[in-house]
Amino acid sequence: MLTKIVIAAILTLILTPTIKRLIEKYARSTNLYTKIRGGTPRGVGLAPFIVLILLLPSPYNLLIGIMGILAFIDDIIGRKKIKTLKIEWGQLARGIGIILVSIIGYPFMGPSSVLVALMIQPLNIADMQPGAACTTMIIILILVIVLSLFKNQSVYLPFLILVTCLAYSPLDYKGEIMMGEIGNHSYAIALGVSFHLLGGFKTVLMFFLFTTFIIALVRRRNLKEYIQENLGIENPTLGDCFMDVISGGGLGDLLRQLILKDRRFKIENKILKILGFRRLLQKPQKRKLLVF
């Protein structure tokens, strides 16, 4: 186990700056290089993705491979809409990834596979702020490792994920790179698998919610600013931040649009406001008004 952990650390340390330079040199005119912070390579999460699919045990590395490849397609294409379907290619790719991981993972993970697939949502939101995804994973993985030791279970998988994250993280904390969809989606599946191995479906569910809370806590300042300025929700609560992490982004807004259709809601109940229902039910192009 120790040998593979060391190999994982070394590979990630080498691949991360290498992929960064390659993107800067050959892909500046593509979607893999964003204008954020004066120019930032996006999709550097390809480094830990490669390490994870090489060193994680089968069949779990297959799930990461499937989601990672579809996520990288999103990174490359960008936010381009499919005219005939009126959705983005990225939304379609993530949707297909969620379905495939849920179906392929079901025989060996049961219903946990669905929650594991949905882990991509909160991790995707975390990656929008330098270091937020890394901080979240470090906190969560240390907790998983400690609980695994108490239960006398193998710590190889969470320790491997933690080591790749630590090796990748320095440039992310500096804001010089971004994981991109391939990075945060791959880590999301890896985290979900580690939750499942720790205790099955109930453990996955608890850690899914706890991870979302940690991301909301880590990103609360930026999220509150975004929610108030862009969504028009005054004095957003931590609950609003939680709901933004669990249901925000392009895919979340698409699902909200499909489920709520043309209805809109005005939340007046204090408890519902604290819990974040204003953000949960907020969507573009609102018509009918329902007051709670």
ZAMARGU-4260 file (C-alpha; in steps of 0.2 Angstrom, whole numbers, plus 5000, padded with zeros to 4 digits):
<rodrens>
0) 5000/5000/5000 | 5014/5012/5005 | 5023/5010/4988 | 5007/5015/4978 | 5004/5030/4990
5) 5021/5036/4986 | 5019/5033/4968 | 5003/5042/4968 | 5011/5057/4976 | 5026/5058/4965
10) 5015/5056/4949 | 5003/5070/4954 | 5017/5081/4959 | 5025/5079/4941 | 5009/5078/4931
15) 5001/5094/4939 | 5014/5107/4934 | 5017/5098/4917 | 4999/5098/4912 | 4998/5117/4918
20) 5012/5121/4906 | 5005/5111/4892 | 4989/5120/4893 | 4998/5137/4894 | 5008/5133/4879
25) 4997/5124/4867 | 4979/5127/4873 | 4978/5146/4877 | 4965/5148/4863 | 4954/5134/4869
30) 4941/5132/4883 | 4955/5124/4893 | 4962/5141/4897 | 4950/5154/4905 | 4952/5173/4907
35) 4949/5171/4926 | 4962/5179/4937 | 4971/5186/4921 | 4972/5168/4913 | 4971/5151/4922
40) 4973/5134/4915 | 4957/5124/4917 | 4956/5105/4917 | 4973/5102/4927 | 4962/5090/4937
45) 4968/5078/4923 | 4983/5075/4933 | 4974/5067/4948 | 4962/5059/4936 | 4976/5049/4928
50) 4983/5044/4945 | 4966/5039/4952 | 4961/5027/4937 | 4979/5019/4937 | 4980/5016/4956
55) 4962/5014/4962 | 4955/4996/4963 | 4943/4990/4950 | 4929/4992/4947 | 4929/5009/4956
60) 4942/5016/4944 | 4930/5012/4930 | 4917/5024/4937 | 4930/5037/4939 | 4935/5034/4921
65) 4918/5035/4914 | 4914/5051/4923 | 4931/5059/4920 | 4930/5057/4901 | 4913/5064/4900
70) 4918/5079/4911 | 4933/5082/4900 | 4922/5083/4885 | 4913/5097/4895 | 4930/5105/4899
75) 4935/5105/4880 | 4918/5110/4872 | 4913/5123/4885 | 4896/5130/4888 | 4889/5128/4871
80) 4871/5124/4868 | 4863/5110/4858 | 4851/5119/4848 | 4839/5105/4845 | 4838/5101/4864
85) 4840/5119/4871 | 4853/5112/4884 | 4872/5114/4885 | 4883/5100/4880 | 4891/5100/4897
90) 4874/5097/4905 | 4871/5083/4893 | 4888/5075/4897 | 4885/5077/4916 | 4868/5069/4914
95) 4874/5054/4905 | 4888/5052/4917 | 4876/5052/4932 | 4866/5039/4923 | 4880/5028/4918
100) 4889/5028/4935 | 4872/5025/4944 | 4868/5010/4933 | 4886/5002/4931 | 4889/5005/4950
105) 4873/4997/4956 | 4878/4979/4955 | 4892/4982/4968 | 4886/4997/4977 | 4867/4996/4977
110) 4858/5012/4979 | 4874/5021/4985 | 4879/5022/4966 | 4866/5035/4963 | 4872/5046/4978
115) 4890/5043/4972 | 4885/5050/4955 | 4877/5065/4962 | 4892/5070/4972 | 4898/5079/4956
120) 4886/5093/4960 | 4893/5100/4977 | 4912/5097/4971 | 4908/5106/4955 | 4902/5121/4965
125) 4917/5120/4977 | 4929/5121/4962 | 4923/5139/4958 | 4934/5146/4972 | 4953/5143/4973
130) 4957/5130/4986 | 4939/5127/4992 | 4937/5110/4984 | 4954/5105/4991 | 4950/5111/5008
135) 4934/5102/5008 | 4942/5085/5003 | 4956/5086/5015 | 4944/5089/5030 | 4932/5075/5024
140) 4945/5062/5019 | 4954/5064/5036 | 4938/5061/5045 | 4935/5046/5033 | 4952/5039/5037
145) 4950/5041/5056 | 4933/5032/5056 | 4940/5018/5045 | 4954/5016/5058 | 4941/5015/5072
150) 4931/5002/5062 | 4947/4992/5058 | 4944/4995/5039 | 4957/4998/5025 | 4962/5016/5023
155) 4971/5014/5006 | 4957/5022/4996 | 4954/5038/5006 | 4973/5039/5009 | 4976/5038/4991
160) 4964/5051/4987 | 4970/5062/5001 | 4988/5061/4995 | 4984/5065/4977 | 4974/5080/4983
165) 4988/5086/4994 | 5000/5085/4979 | 4989/5094/4967 | 4983/5107/4979 | 4997/5120/4981
170) 4995/5128/4963 | 4976/5127/4966 | 4977/5137/4982 | 4987/5150/4973 | 4974/5152/4960
175) 4986/5147/4946 | 4976/5132/4941 | 4958/5125/4941 | 4953/5107/4942 | 4940/5109/4929
180) 4926/5096/4927 | 4937/5082/4925 | 4946/5085/4941 | 4931/5089/4953 | 4920/5076/4945
185) 4933/5062/4947 | 4936/5067/4965 | 4918/5067/4968 | 4916/5049/4962 | 4931/5044/4972
190) 4925/5053/4988 | 4908/5044/4986 | 4916/5027/4984 | 4926/5030/5000 | 4910/5035/5009
195) 4901/5019/5003 | 4916/5007/5008 | 4915/5015/5025 | 4897/5011/5029 | 4885/5009/5014
200) 4870/5019/5008 | 4867/5028/5025 | 4885/5033/5027 | 4885/5040/5009 | 4870/5050/5012
205) 4876/5058/5028 | 4893/5062/5021 | 4885/5069/5005 | 4875/5081/5016 | 4890/5085/5027
210) 4902/5088/5012 | 4889/5100/5005 | 4888/5109/5022 | 4907/5110/5023 | 4908/5118/5005
215) 4894/5130/5009 | 4904/5135/5025 | 4921/5137/5016 | 4913/5147/5002 | 4900/5156/5012
220) 4907/5174/5009 | 4907/5172/4990 | 4891/5162/4989 | 4882/5175/4999 | 4888/5189/4988
225) 4883/5179/4972 | 4866/5175/4979 | 4862/5193/4984 | 4869/5201/4969 | 4865/5189/4955
230) 4849/5181/4961 | 4841/5195/4971 | 4839/5186/4987 | 4842/5199/5001 | 4853/5194/5016
235) 4855/5176/5011 | 4858/5163/5025 | 4870/5149/5027 | 4855/5138/5022 | 4854/5148/5005
240) 4873/5144/5003 | 4869/5125/5006 | 4855/5125/4994 | 4866/5134/4981 | 4880/5121/4983
245) 4867/5106/4982 | 4856/5113/4968 | 4866/5127/4959 | 4875/5128/4943 | 4869/5124/4926
250) 4863/5106/4929 | 4854/5111/4945 | 4845/5126/4936 | 4840/5114/4922 | 4832/5102/4934
255) 4824/5116/4943 | 4817/5123/4927 | 4810/5106/4922 | 4802/5102/4939 | 4795/5119/4943
260) 4791/5124/4926 | 4783/5141/4925 | 4779/5143/4944 | 4789/5154/4956 | 4789/5155/4975
265) 4790/5169/4988 | 4796/5162/5004 | 4791/5172/5019 | 4792/5159/5033 | 4807/5163/5044
270) 4812/5144/5046 | 4811/5141/5028 | 4822/5156/5025 | 4835/5150/5037 | 4834/5132/5029
275) 4838/5140/5012 | 4821/5137/5003 | 4823/5154/4994 | 4838/5148/4985 | 4831/5131/4982
280) 4816/5137/4973 | 4824/5152/4964 | 4825/5150/4945 | 4826/5161/4930 | 4810/5166/4920
285) 4798/5165/4934 | 4779/5168/4931 | 4766/5161/4943 | 4769/5167/4961 | 4766/5155/4976
290) 4768/5162/4994 | 4774/5152/5009
</rodrens>
